[in-house]
Amino acid sequence: MTAPGGESLHKRLKVVMVAPSLRYVGGQAVQADLLLRLWQGDPDVDVTFIGVDPPPPRLLAWAERIPGLRTILREPIYFLNLWRGLKDVDVAHIFSASYWSFLLAPAPAWFFARFRGKKTLINYRSGEARDHLKRFRSGAFVLSRTDAIVVPSRYLVDVFREFGLKAVVVPNLVDLSQFHYRERNPLRPHLVCTRGFSPYYSVDVVVRAFAEVKKEYPEACLDLVGSGPLEAEVRNLVADLKLNGVSFMGVASRQEIGKYYDRADIFINASWLDNMPVSIIEAYGAGTPVVTTSPESIPYLVEHERTGLLSAVGDEKALAANVIRLLRDPALAARLAKNAYQESRRYTWEVVRDQWVDVYRSLAR
């Protein structure tokens, strides 16, 4: 809360954000970086940062290429940074994934913060929460002893409730200034997918769906924006299907990502495991109609026939049928895009900032 003259009516809270850095681009790192930039100069919250992935000493830089050794060398540096960085703060805002990542990064941050007598907030962001909590008893142990669990979706609230854990929602943040909303008129068969080439995101299903679309619209094209361990397999699939019109665009920076949505007319996603993908919210903000599969979490974000079209997981023919449906019914596509754009306003800094301030202040009290 601020006074009419702009001065804060409360003590300025000191928050340390413990999260991955942009040294390895991923969803957590992008969200943390965006929050850090937007908190700068804020009258209510002063944020510092501790990276869970500190670089090794210069003489050991070669170890960065060896995953196991990299982790062994990184952990002592990370622990030292935690001990120092948690000394003079009110709240530790700890980003969290699942499985072994949870044990290597969030759990130590929670331990050091508790030892320092600081309030702890675990910002859990993984769609694998249910399986994680079933298989790793350490997950429930730590989460039940943190001062607050914050998640980006109602889906995770429901999952945590199954384990007797209470979580609150603060949604993912999207910088809509990076995206230009425009109406697609005429609607062209130009598709875009901005998911990484990982098993969860099933970009191979996107390619197979695109092959079905090409049968109806030979001029169709598909932009694949991202990278990942399965990229070679996807490239081989494109070659095996003898598909033309597929462009591998590589990883897009924050400054560049908007142009890929702007140049396309339909966003397509085929994930089989997800939480609250920022890529869908970005498509909302850009006016790119959304066609997606429907893993358990996605209906919490995409309402069928209101903000997008949903199809069964792994069903490339159903996914393609929804794309073709939009191309045959541009009025439906326009209505979905307008509704989705209104939905995107829920993920702006003006809205999300106040939710974070409320969480931080409730802990500091």
N, C-alpha and C positions, 0 to 999 in steps of 0.2 A: 504494500500500500504506500502511496506517495501523497504528500501534502499538495495543495493547489500550486505552490511555487515550485514543485518538482522535487522537494527534498523528501527523503524517506522518513516515515513515521516509526520505523523499526530499526533496531540494530542491523547493520549489514552482515548477513550470514556468510561465513567462510565455508565453502564446500570444496572438497577435493574430488575430482572425477578420476576413477581408476578404470582404464579402458585400453583397448588396442589402439595403436597409433596408425597413421596413414602409411606407415612403412610397408604394410601389407594391406591392400585395399580390401575391405569387406564391409558388410552392413553395419556391424558395431562401430568400426572405425569411422565410417562416414557419419553416423549419427553423433558420435562423440565429438568429432571435429566440428560439425555444424553447431552443436550446443555450445562448445567452447567459444566459437567465434561470436555467437549471438549474445553470450553472457558478458562479453567485454564491455566495461563501462556501465554495467547495470547498477542502479541505485540500491537494489535490495540484496544482490547476491554477488559475492566475489569468488570466482572459481579458479582453482589451480588444477594441474594435470599430472598424473603419474601413469606412464605407459606400462602395460603389462609385458611389453616386448622390447625392453631396453637393448640397445646395440652392445655387443661385446667390446672389450678394449681393442684399440686399433691393431695391436699385434695379433689378435685372435680373430680378425675380421673374416678370415677364410672359413671359420667354423659356421658362419651364417648359412652356408650351403649344405650343412649336414644336420637334419632336423633333430635327432636325438641329442647330439653333442651341443647343438645350439641351445636347447632347453636346459641342459645341465649347467652351461656357462651363464645363462640368462638369469636363473632363479636367485642366486645369491645377490646379484646386482639389483634385481627387482625387490628382494626383501629389504635391502639397505635403503632403497628409494622409498619404500613404504614406511619404514621406521622414521626416516627424516621428514617425509612429506605429510605424515599424519599428526605431527606434533602440535600444530597450531591451527586446527580446523574445528568446525562444529559438526559437520556431517560428511561421512564418506559415501559417495555415490559410486557404487561398484557395478560395472557392467558385467553381465554373466551370460555365458553359453552353457553347454551341458557336458556330461561325461568327464573325461580326463581334463579337458580344458577347465571345467569348474574347479577341480582340485588344484590345478596349477596356478590359476589366476584369481578368481573371486574368493575362494576359501582362505588363502593366505591374507588377502586384503581384509577380509572380515575378521580374522584372528588378530592381526596387528592393530586394527581399529579398536576392537574390544579391549585389547591389552592397554591401549592408550586412553581408554575411557571415552571413546568417541561414538556418536550415533552412527548406525550402519544402515544403509539402504542398498539392497541388492536389486538391480535393474535387470531382471531375467528376460532374455529375448529369444530363446530357442524354441522352435516348434517341436523339438524332441523331448519336451519336459516330462511327459507321461512315462516314456520308456526310461529316461534318465532316473527318475525317482523310484521306479520299480527295481532297477538294476543296481543303483548306487545308494546305499543307505546313508552315506556321508552327505548326499544332497539334501535330504529331508532334515538331517541333523543340523546343518548350518542354517538352512532356510527357516527352520522353526525357531532359531535363536537370533535372527537378525531383527532389527527394530522395524523394518518395513520391507515388503516385497512389492516392487512396482513392475508392471508388465505393460506391453504396448497394445494388448488386445483383450477383449472379453473372453475370447477362446482360452487364453492361458489362465484367466481368473477361474473359469470353470474346471480346467485341468487341476489347478492347485487345490481347489475345493475338494476334489476326490481324495486328496491326501491330508485333509484337515488343515490346510494352509490358507491363510487369508492374503489375497493380493488386491492391489488397486491398480486402475488403469491410468496411465499417462501415455497417449498415443505417440507413434512415431512422428517425427517432424519432417516436413518437406519445405524447402526454400522455393516457393512458387515463383519467385522472381527469375528463376532459371528457365521457366517454361512459358511459352506463348500459347494462350488458348485461341484456337481458331475453329470455325465450323468447316466440316469436310463436305464441300458441295462443288463438284460431284464427289462422291465417295469412291476412291480408287482401290483396287486390290493390291495395295502396298502395305505389307505387314511389317511389324517390328517386334522383336523379342529382346529384352534387356536383362535376361537372366544369365548367370554364369553357367559354364559347361560342367556342372557337377551332377552326380546321380539324382539328387533331390529334385532338380528342376526339369529333367526329362526334355532337354532340347531336341533329342532325337524324335520325340513324339510331335514336337512343333514342326520338324522337317517333314515327317510323314503326313501330318495334316496339311501342310503346304502343298505336298504332292497331290493331294486330293483336290485342293482348291485350284491347282493348275489345270486339272482336267476340265473345269468349268470356265476358268479365266486364264487362258494361256499367257496373257501379258502380265500376270501377277508376279510380284517380287517380294523378297523377304530379307530384312536386315537383321543379322544376329550380332548384338552388341554385348561383348563380354569375352571372358577367357576362362580357362579351367582345365582340369585333368582329362576331360572327355572330348576336348576339342578335336583331336585327331580322329576319333571315332565318328564324330558328327560330320567332319569333312569327308570321310570315307563313305558315309551313308549318302551324302549329297551326290558324290560321284557314282555310287552304285545305282542310285535312282535316276541318274542322268538328268538331274535338275539344273536348269538354268535360272538365273534371276535371284540366286542366293548370294548375299554379300556378307563376308565375315569382317566386321568393322573393328574388332579388337576392343580393348577396355576404353571407356570414355571417361574423361575427367569430369569433375563437378561442373566446370565451366562449359563443357561440350555436350553433356548428356541431353540437354533440352533440344538440340537441333535434330537429334535422331527421332524424337517423338514428333517434332514439327514436320519433318519431311515424310512421315508415314501417315496412313489413314486408319489403321486398325492395330491395336496392341494384342498380342497373343501370348498366352502363358500355359504351360502344361505341367506344372509342378505336382508332385504326389505327396510332398511333405512341406509345410510352410507354417508361418505364423502371421505376420502382417507385412507382406512385401511392400517396401517403399516404391518399387517399380510400378505397382498398380496405382498407387496414389499419384505418382508422377504422371502416369497416363491420364488419370482423372484431370489433373491440373492443365494438361496440354490439350484436352479435348479429343484425345485419341480413344475411340470406343474400345471397350475391354471385352475380350473373349478369353475365357480361362477354364481350366479344369477346376474341380471342386473338392480338394482335400478338406479334411474336417474343419480347418481354420478359415478357409476362404469365404464361406457364406457369412461370417461375421463382418467381412469387409465389403463383399460384392453381393448386392441383392439382385437375384435373377430377374431380368426384364425390367429392372428399374435403373441400376447403375452399371450393368454388364450382363453378359450371357454366360451361364455355367454349363459345364458338361462333365461326364463321368471321368474319373482319373484313368489315364492310360488309353483312352478311347480316341484315337486320332480321327476316326470318321465322324464322331459326334462333334469334336472340336472344329473340324473342317466345315461341317454342316452349319455350325453357328456363324462362322465367318461368311459363308455363302448366304446365309439368311440376312446378314447385315447388308451385304452387297446388293441383294435383291430388294431390300426394304430400307433405303437410306433415311426415311422418316423415323424409323425405329432407331437407327444408329444415331441420328441427331438428338432424339429424345434421351437416349442413354447417356450421351456425352454431356448434355446440359445438366441432367440430374447428377452425374458423377462430378462435374465441376463444382456444383454446390456442395457436394460431400467433401471435396478436397479442402474446403475452407476450415474444416475441423482440425486440420493438421498444420496450420500456420503457426508461426511464432507468437502472434498476438494471443492465440488461444492456449497453446501448449505452455508458454512461459508461466502464466498465472497458475496453471495446475502444478508445475514443478515448485513454484514458490510456496504454494499451500502445503505440499508434501514436506519440503525442507523445514518450514516453520513449525509444522506439527511435531516434527522430530526434535527440533531445537528447544521447544517448550518443555 
